[in-house]
Amino acid sequence: MVNGFTIFGIKIYFYALIIIAGALLGAFVGTREAKRRGFNPDIVWDMLPWLLMAGIIGARIWHVLTPDSTILIDGKNPYFLHPLEIFNFRKGGLGIPGAVMAGVLALWIYARKKKLNFSTWLDILAPGVALGQAIGRWGNFFNQEVYGMPSNLPWAIKIDEAHRLPGFETVERYHPTFLYESIWNLLNMFVLLWVARKFKDKLKPGDVFFLYLIIYSFGRFMLEFIRIVNSPIAGINSNQTLMGVIFVVSIIIILVRHKRVDKTEAAVE
C-alpha cells in the first residue's frame, strides 16, 4: 500500500497530512462551538499552533515512555538504549494519551496568559479533539499499523506481509481497530455536541470535557482486548490501565461535582 509521495526528493507521508487535516477540522468545530457560546472564534486559531506543538511533543514523549512490545530490545525500552532515536519522528511513534495531556497543559498555560476560563475552553475544544482523533486514526490505515487480531469478518483488512508481526506472517486479514476507534471518536464528537446543547442549563464548566474522557477511555479500553500488541510496563498494558483509571476517575468527578451542586441548591431552598 502506498503511504505517501515524494516532492523534490522529500517523502511526504499521508500520516502527517491526515494529522494536520484532523487538527484543522477539529479546530473548525471548535470555532463553531466558541461562536455558539458567544466567544471570539479567532481565539481557537490563535491557540491552535501552541496546542498542536504541545500535542505532538506530548504524543512523542508518551510513545517513548511506553513503546509497544514489538520494538522492545530484549525486553528493554529501545529509546533508553538509543536516545537519539527519540528525535527520529519520521520513523513514527505517537501516543494519543500524551497528546491529550500535553494539549490540556498547553491550554491551561494559554488560558492563564489570556485570562480565559480554562474549564469552559476545555468544553469548547473537546468535540473538535474527538473529531481530530477520528480523522487522525486513518493514518494508521496507510501505515498498516495498530491493527487488531486476525479476523475473517467481511470488513477485515488485508495487511501486507512486510507489515505483519512475528508469528502472524501467514495471516492476511485482521480487525481494523483504527476504523473502530475512528467511528467511536466520531460518535463521541456527536454525543458531546448534542449534550452541550441539550443540557446547557445543567452542565458545569468542564463537564463536556470529562464526558469526552469517559467516552473515549471506555472505547480505547475495550479495543485493547483485540489489539495484537500493547505497551507493557512491568508486564501491565499501560494504555489500557490508564484508560480504565481515566474512565473511573472522570465518572467520579462528574458525580461529585453535581452532587455538591444538588446539596447547595437544597440548602438554598
N, C-alpha and C positions, 0 to 999 in steps of 0.2 A: 504494500500500500504506500502511495506517495504521501509523505508527511511534510512537504514544503516545496519551495522552489528557490532558484538561485538568481540573484541580480548582481551584476558586476563582481562575480566571484564570491559573493557573500550569501550563505544559506539562510533563507528566511523560513522559519518553521511555522506551520499552521497553528501549533500550540500557542505561540506568542501572540499571533494575530487574534486568536479566539479569546485569549485572556484580556487583551485590550478591548475587543468588541464587547465582552461581558462587562468590563468596568464602565465603558461609555454608556451602554444601555441601562446598566444599573444606576448610574448617575442620573440619567434622564428620568427614570422612575422617581428618583429622589427629588428632582426639581419639581415634578408634578405634585408630590406629596408636600413639599415645602410650600408651594404656591397655594395648595388647598388649605393649609393650616395658617396662611397669612404671612408667611416668611418670604424673604427675597430668594428666589430660586438660584440666583447667581452665586449665592454662598456655597452651594453644592459644587459648582465648577471650580470655585476658588480653593476649596479644601481637597478636591479630588487628587491632585498631584501628590499632596502630602500623605493622604490615606493610601494611595496606590503604592508609593515608595515604601511606606511602613509595612504594608501588607506583603509585598514581595520579600522584603528583608525578614519579616517575621515568619513567613512561609518557609523560607530557606533555612532559618535557624531551627525551626521545628523539625524539618526533614533531617538536618544534620544531627540533631539530638536523638531522633527516633527513626533511623533508617530502616527500610523494610528488610526482611530476613534474607532476601535474595542477594543483597550486596554486602552482607557481613563477610569478613575475612577471618576464618577460623573462629567464628562466633563473636568477633570484635568489631566495633564501630570503625568502618574504613576511613572516616574523616579524622578520627583521632590518630590513625596511623599515617595518614597523608593529608595534613592540614590544608595544604594549598588547594586541594580538590574542593574545599568549601566554597571557593570563589569561582568554580567552574560551572556557571549557571547553564551553559549550553548543553551540558550532559543531562539536564533536567533535575528534578527533585525539589518539589514544593509541597508543603503541608498546609491544608486549609485551616486547621485549628490555630496554627501560628499566625496565619494571615489575619484571622478574625481578632485574635488577642492583640496583635500589634496595631491593627486598624483602630480598635477601640481605644488603645492608649494614645494613638496619634490624634484621634478625635477629642479625647479629653484635654490634651495639651492645646489643641486648636481652639476648643470651646472656652477654655480659661483665658487664652490670649485675646479672643474676640468678644469675650463676655457673653457667650451664648449658653443656653440651658443644655447641659450635656445630655441629660436623660431624654429631653424632647427630641434632640437631633439623633440620638440612637434610634428612636422610633421612626423618625423620618427616613433614615437611611436603611433600616432593616429590610423592607421589601426589595429594595434595589440590590442589596447584598445577596439575598436569596436568588434573584434573577441572574446576577453575575456568576454565582456558583453554578446555576443550571446551565448557563452557556459555556462556562469555563470547562466543565466536565467533558465536553466534546473534544477537547484537546487530547484527552486520554484515548479517544477513539482513533485519532490519526496516529498517535504514538504507539498504539496497540499495547497498552499497559493498564494496570489496575483492573484487570478483568476478573471474573469470578471462576467458580469451579466449572469443570466440564459439564456440558448440557446438550441435550438433543431437542430442546424446545424449538418451535418454529422461528423464534426471534433470536436464537443463539447466534453469536457472531463467530466468524472464522478468523483465527489468529495465524499469521504467517509463521512458518517453522522457526525463523530467526528470532521471533519474539516469544516463543514458548518457553516455559520454565522447566528446569531439570525435573525429570520424572514424568513429564507430560509431552514429550517430543512427538509422540504419535497421535496425540489428540488434537483435532482441528477446531472444534466448536466449543464455546464457553458462554457462561452467563455474561451479558453486557452490563456489568454493575455500574459502569459510567452512565448508561442510559437510565437505569433505575434511579440513581441518585439525581440525575438531571431532572427527571419527571417529578421526583419528590420535592426538589428545591423549587420547581416551578409551581407546584401546588402550594408550597409554603408561602410563596410570594402572594398568591391569590387569597389565601386564608388571612394573611396579615393585612392586606389591603381591605378586605371585607370587614374584619374585626375592627380595624381602625375607624371605619365609617359607622358600622352598626352599633358599636358600643362606645362611641367617642365621649359620651357624657359620664360613663362609668369607669373609664380607664385612667390610671395614674401614669404620669410620665415614666417611661421605661418599660411599661407593661408589654408593648408590642415587641420590643427587643427581646424580652425574656420569653415571650411566646415563640419568637423566631428560634431561640436557643432550644426550647423544648421540642419543637417540631423537627428541626434539623438534627439534633443529637439523637432523637429516637430513631429516625431513619438511618443515620450513619451507624448507630449501634447495631441495628438489625442486619445491615448489609455486611458488616464484618464477619457474620457467620458463613457467608457464601464466598468470601474472598479467599483466594489461594494463599496469598502472602499477608503477613501482618507486620507490625513494627514492635518487636518484643523488647521489653526492658525487664530484666530479671525473670524471664520466662512469661511475662504478662503482656497481653496485647495492649500496648499503651493507648492507642487511639480508641479502641472500644471501651477501655476502662474510663478514659477521660470523658467520652460521650455519656456513659452511664452516670458519672458523677454530675456532669453539667445538667443532664435531664432531671435528676432528683433535686438538685440544689435550686434550679430555676423554678420548679414547681413549688417548692417550699417558700421561696422568696415571694412569689406572687400571692400565695395563700396567706402568708404572714402580713404582707403589705395591706391586703384588702380586709383581713380580719381586724387590723388596727383601725382601719377606716370605719368599719362597721361599729366597733366599740366606741369610737369617738362620736359618731352620729347618734348612737343610742344614748350616750351621756348628755349630749346637747338637748335631745328630746326630753 
